[in-house]
Amino acid sequence: MLTFKNFNIADWFSFYRIAAAPFLLLILWVGDREIFTWLLLVSYSTDAIDGFLARKLKITSARGSQLDSFGDQITFSVGLIGVLIFEYNFIKEHTFFMILVLVPYVIQMIIAFIKYGKATAFHTYLAKLSAIVQSIFILWLLFFNPISWLFYVMIVLGLLETIEEITLIFMYDNWVAGGKRNLLGN
C-alpha cells in the first residue's frame, strides 16, 4: 500500500504542480491575469526545484519521473489555456504553428500509450531545454508582450523534442526511467 510517507520532497513539488492546476484554472475563470501569471511562475519554478532536489539528494525514481512529467504536462497545458484566454489574438495569428507542434505531440503520446501504457518520461537535455524555452515564452508573453523569435525557437525545439521522443520510444522496448535516463540527460 502506498502512503504519504512513501513520497519524498521532490515528489511533493510535483504534487504541488498537479494540485495547483485547478486553482490556476479558477483564477483564469475569474480573469485575473496578474495573479494567474505569478502563480504559473511559481509552478514552473517548482519544476526546476524538484528535479534539482531529486538529483542532489539521489532520490530519483520511476514514480518521481512520472509525477514530474505529469506535473509538467498539466502546468504547460494550464499555461497554454492562459495564453489562449489572455492572448487569444496571438494564438489566432499563430494557429498553424501551434497545430504544427501539437499534432506530432499527440501522435507521440498515442504511440507511447500503445507501446508502454503510459506517457514517456525520458527527460532528455532537449526535453529540458524545450520546457525551459516554453515556460520563458509563456511567462514573458503573459507578463509583457510576445517575442517573435522566442516563439519560433520554442516551436522548433518542441518539434525536435517530439521527434526525439518518438525515436526513443522506438529504441526502448520497455518504459525507461531512472538509470537509463541518465544517458539521455538526467
N, C-alpha and C positions, 0 to 999 in steps of 0.2 A: 504494500500500500504506500502510495506517495503522499507525504505530509509536507507541511510548510517548512519544517526544519530541514528537509532534504534539499532545499534550494539555497544557492549561495548568493552572495551580494551582487554578482554580475547578473544572475537570473532576475533579481528583484528590479534592477534597472530596466531590463527588457519588459518585465511585467508592468512597470510604470508606463512605458510607451503604449502598451496594449490597453491598459486601464485609462490612460489619458485620452484616447481616441473618442469615446463617447462625449466627454466633456468638451473637447475641441469641436466636435460636431454641433453640440448645443450652443457653443459660442458663435459658430458660423450661422446657426439658425437665428440667433439674436442679432447677428450682423455687426459684431464688434471686431473690426479688422485689427485694431491695435493689440487688444488682449489676445486674440487668436494668434497673431504673428509672434508675440513674445512667448506664449506657451508652446507654440510649434518650435521655436528656437530651443526651449528647454528640452523638448522631446528629442530633437536632433542631437542635442548635447549629451543626453543620456546614452545615445548610441555610441558615441566616442568613448564615454566613460566605461560602459560595460565591457567593451572589447579590450580596453586597456587593462582593466582590473582582472579580467579572465586570464589574460596572458601573463601579467605581472605576478598574480597570485597562483598561477599554474592550476587554475580551476576550469579549464576548458573541457567541454563535454559535448556529446552529440545533442543532448537535450538543450543545453545552453545555446548551441549553434542554431537549433531550430527555433528556440524562443527569440533569439536575436533576429533571425531572418523574418519571422512572423511580425515582430515589433517594427522592423524596418519597413516591411510591406504595408502595414497598417498606417504608420506615420507618413510614408510617402503618399499613400492614397488620400489620406486626410489633407495633406499639403496640396495635392492636386485639386481636390474638391474646393479648398480655399481659394486657389488660383482661379478656378472656374467661376466661383461666386464673385470674388472681388476684382478679377481681371478678365471678365468674360470677353471683352473685345480682343484682348491679346490672344486668348485661346482660339477665338473665331478666326482671327487672321492667320494663325499658325496650325490650323486643324490638320492639314496634310502631314506636317512633320510629326505631330502628336500621334496620328494614326500610323505613320511610318515606323515609329518606335513601339507603339502599343501592340500591333498585330504580331510581330515576331516574339514579343514578350509573352503574349497569350499562348502562342504556339509552343514556346519553350516550357511554359507551365503545364500545358497539356501533355507534352512528351514526358516531363518529369513525373507527373501523376500516373501516367500509364506505366512507366518503367519502374518507379520507386514507390508509388502510392502516396507520395508527398512531394512538397516543393524542395528544390535543391537548396543547399546551404554551403556552397563552395567557399565563399568569402575570399575570392582571389584579389590580387592587387588591383586589377582592372575593375572589379565589382566595387571595391572600396573607393577608388578614385571616382567612379561614376556616381556613387552615392553622395560623396562629398560635393561634387560639382552640382548635382541635382539639388541638394539641400541649400547650397550657397545661392544658386539661381532663384529657387523658390523664395527663400527669405529675402533676398535683395529685391526681387520683384514686389513682394508684399510690403517691405519696409520703404522702398524707394520707387524706382522705375525699372523697366526691363533693360537688360544689356544684351543687345542682339548677338554679339559674338559669343557671349557666355551661353546663350540659348542654343546656338548651333554646336558649340563644343559639347554641351550636355546631350544633345541629340546624337551626335557621332559616338560619344562614349557609351551612351545607352545601347545603341545598335551593336557596337563592338562587344560590349559586355554580354549582350544576349546571344550573339554568335558564339562567344567563348563558352557560355553556359551550355548551349546546345551541343557544342563539341565535347565538353566534359561529360555530359550525360551519356553520349555515345562511347566515350572512353572507359567509363566505370560501369560495370555490370550491377554493382550494389551501391546504395546510397553512401556517399562519402562525407565524413566529418572527422574531427579530431586530428590524429597524426598525419594521415594522408593529405589533409588540407594544408598542412604546413608547407608542403612542396608548392602549393599554389598561391600562398600569400599570407598565411597566418603564422 
